[in-house]
């Protein structure tokens, strides 16, 4: 997972932007195939979040990166022990929330491991910031899971 090397901050940002574009495209494909309006709306909202994250990354300059700090974002761990879901047009909202939260957890793990490898450099700050952004996405998805799924049960 962490066998990737980055020569510069620009390489890291480009890598992260590509990941955000891929995530947004995946959610757009799901929205286009969604079997229910609720799933379509959720997929569209997730797509917009990923696009917003991409724009944020594209707007970072070197000075802003030097000032980045890793904010504390709690992890509810709601979906951590649940079985992973496969992306499908006919998946339920519950399955979609599990799928998306697990994808965000994978992104957190990637960026955290890259931050550990980067040491105390600006690279480390950027990876820690990216991990925090992904943690925020996971928190939002797990809170939505709690509101929509656990409240019903």
TITORTI-313474 format. One record per atom (N, C-alpha, C, O, CB): x, y, z. Coordinates in steps of 0.1 Angstrom, whole numbers, plus 5000, padded with zeros to 4 digits. Glycine has a CB too. Example, Ala and Ser with C-alpha at 12.3 -4.5 7.8 and 13.67 -1.06 7.14 Angstrom:
// TITORTI-313474
513249435078512349555078513249675078514249675085511349555090512849785071513749895071512950005079513450115080514149945057
END
This chain:
// TITORTI-313474
500849885000500050005000500950135000500450234995499150005012502050125006502950245007504250235000505150295004503150275022504250154989505450144981505650254971506450244963505450004974504850354972504850474963505850574969505950594981503450534962506550634960507450744964507050874957506550864946508950704961507250974964506851104959508151194959508751214969505751174968508351264948509551344947509251484952510251564955510051354933508051524952507751664956506351674962505551584960507851754944506051784967504651814972503751814960502551764962504651954979504151864949503251864937502851714933501751694929503951934925503851624935503551484932502451424941501551354937504751394933502551464954501551424964500151484961499151404961501951464978500151604958498851674955498251604942497051584942499051824953499051584932498551524920498051384922496951344917499751514909498751304931498251174935496951184942495951114938499251104944496751274951495551294959494451344950493251294951495751384970494751434941493751474931493151364923491951354920494251594922494051284918493651164910492751074918491751024912494851084905493051054930492250964939490851034941489850954941492850944953490751164942489451224944488651224931487451204931489751374948489351234920488651224907488051084905486951064901489651264895488850984908488450844907487250814916486250754912489550744910487250874928486150854937484950924932483850864933486550904951485051044927483951114922483351044910482051034909484351264918484150994901483650914890482950794894481850754888484850884880483450724904482750604909481350634914480450564912483550534920481250744922479950784927479050834916477850804917480150894938479550894906478750934895478150814887477050814883479551024885479050714885478550594879477450524887476450474881479750494877477650524900476650464909475350544908474250484907477150454923475450674908474250764907473450734894472250734894474550904908474250714883473550694870472850564870471850544862474650704859473350464877472750334877471850304889471250194890473850224877471750394898471050374911469550334908468850384900471050494920469150234916467850174915466750254922465550244919467750034919467250334932466250414940466650564940467850594939466150354954465650654942466050794943466950824955467750914954464750874944466750754966467550774978468950744976469850814980466950694990469250634969470550594966471250684956472350724957470650444960470450734946470950824936471350954943472351014940469850854925470451004952470751124959472051114968472851204968469551174968472151004975473350984983474650974974475651034978473250854991474550904963475750894955476051034949477251064948475450794943475151114945475351244940476051334951476951414948474051314935475551324963476051404974477551364977478451444979475251384987477851234976479151184978480051234967481251264969479251034979479551234955480351274943480651424945481851464942479451264930479751504949479951644951481051664962481851764961478651724955480951584973482051594983483451574978484351644981481651504995483551464970484851434964485351544954486451574954484751304956484451604947484751714938485251834946486151904942483651744929484551864957484951974966486351944972487152044972483851994977486551824976487851794981488951804970490051854973487851644986488651764958489651784947489951934945491051974944489051724934488952024945489152164943489952224954490852304952487752234942489752174967490552224978491952184976492852274978489952154991492252064972493652024969494252104958495452144959493651874966493552124947494052204936494352344940495252414934493052204924493752394950493952534954495052554965495352664968492652584960495652444969496652454979497952504973498352464962496952314986498552594980499952644975500952604986500552554996499952794973502152614983503252574992503152635005503452565016504652594986502852765006502652835019501552765027501752745039502452985017500452745021499252685028499652545033499252505044498052675019500352475025500752335029501652345042501552255051501552265018502552435042503452455054502652485067503052445078504452565052501552545065500652585076499652475080498952485090499952715073499552365073498552265075498852195089499952175093498652165064497752165095497852085107496851975107495851985099497552175120497051875114496151755114495151785125495451785137496851625116493851805121492851825131492351695136492351595129491651905125491951695148491351575154489951545148489151635149491351575170489751435143488451395138488151255144488851165142488451385122487051255152486751125159486351015148485851045137485551145169486550895152486150785144485050705152485350655163487350695140483950695147482850625153482950475153482350395161481450665147483750415144484050275142482750195140482650075142484750225154481750255134480450185133480550085122479949975124479350295129481150105111481150005100482449925100482549835092481050075087483349945109484649885109484549725109485249655102485549925120483649675117483449535118482449475109482249345109483049495133481849555101480849505091481549455079482549495075479849615088480849355073481449305060481449405049480449485049480649175055482449415041482549505030481449475020481049365018483849505024481049575013480049565003480649584989481649654988478849665005480049524979480549544965479649644959478449644960480449404957480249734951479449844945478549784934478949704926480449944938477249814936476249764927475149864925474749934935475749624931474449874914473449964911472149944920471450034923473049964897471949814924470749784931471049774946470249714954470249654926472149824951472449814965471549904973471050004968473949844968471349864986470549944995471350074999472550074998470049865006470650165005471250285011472250235022473350285023470250385017471850135030472650075040473950025034475050055039471949965048473849945024475049885017475949995012477149985012474649795006475350105006476050215000476850285011478050325009475150314993476250305022476950375033478050295038479150345041475950405045477850165040478950075044480150075034481250095037478449925046479750065021480750065010481550195011482850195011480050044996480850305011481550435010482450455023483550505022480550545009481950425035482650445047483950355047484950405052481850415059483850235042484950145041486050205031487250195033484550005037485550265020486450325010487250435017488450455015485750374998486550515025487150635032488150585042489250635044486050725038487850475049488750415059490050365052491150385057488050295066489850315040491050265032491950385029493150385029490650195020491350495025492050615022492750675034493950715033491150725016492050675045492750715058493950635061495050685063491750705070493850505060494950415062496150445053497250445057494550265061495850465040496850495030497650625034498850625035496350505016496850725036497550855039498250855053499250915054496450965039497750785063498350775075499750705074500750735080497450705086499750595066500950515065501950605057503150595060500650385057501550675047502450765039502950875048504150915047501750825027502150925057502651025067503650975076504651045079501451085075503550855081504550795089505850775082506950795087504050655095505750735069507050725061507650855058508850855056506650645048506950965058507451095054508151165065508851255062506351185049508051115077508751175088508151315091506951335090510251195085509051415095508551545099508551645088508651765092509451595110508551615076508651705065507251765062506251735068509151635053507251855052506051915046505251805040503951805040506352025036505851695035505151585029504251525040503151485038506151475024504851505052504151445063502951535067501851475069505051435076503051665067501951755070500851735060499651735064502451895070501251725047500251715037499551575038498251575037500851725023500251465040499651335042498751335054497651275053500651225043499151395065498351395077497051475074495951445079499051455089497151585067495951665063495051585055493851585057496451795056495551515045494751435036494051325044492851295042495551375025494751265054494151155062492951215070491951155071495151095072493151335075492051405082490851435074489751425078492551535088491051475061489951495052489151365050487951375049490551555039489851265048489251135046488551085059487451025058490251025041489151115070488451085083487151155084486151105089489351115095487151285080485951365080484851295071483651295075486151505076485251255060484251185051483651055058482451035058484951145037484550985064484150855070483250895082482150825084485350775076483550995090482651035101481351075096480251035102483351155109481251145085479951195080479151075075477951065078480151285068479750975069479050855064478650775076477450725075480050775055479450755086479050675097477950745105477050685111480250655107477950875106476850955113475550935105474450915111477251105114475650935091474450915083473950775085472750745085474850935068474850675086474550535089473750525102472750465103475750445089474350595112473650585125472250655124471350595130474550665135472150765117470850835116469850755108468650745112471050965110470250695097469350635088469050485091467950435090469850645074470150415095470050275097469750225111468850155115471250205091470650275120470550235134469350285141468850225150471850275142468950405137467750465143466450385140465550375147467550605139466450315128465350245123465250105131464150055132465450215108466450055135466449925142466149945156466149845163467749855139
END
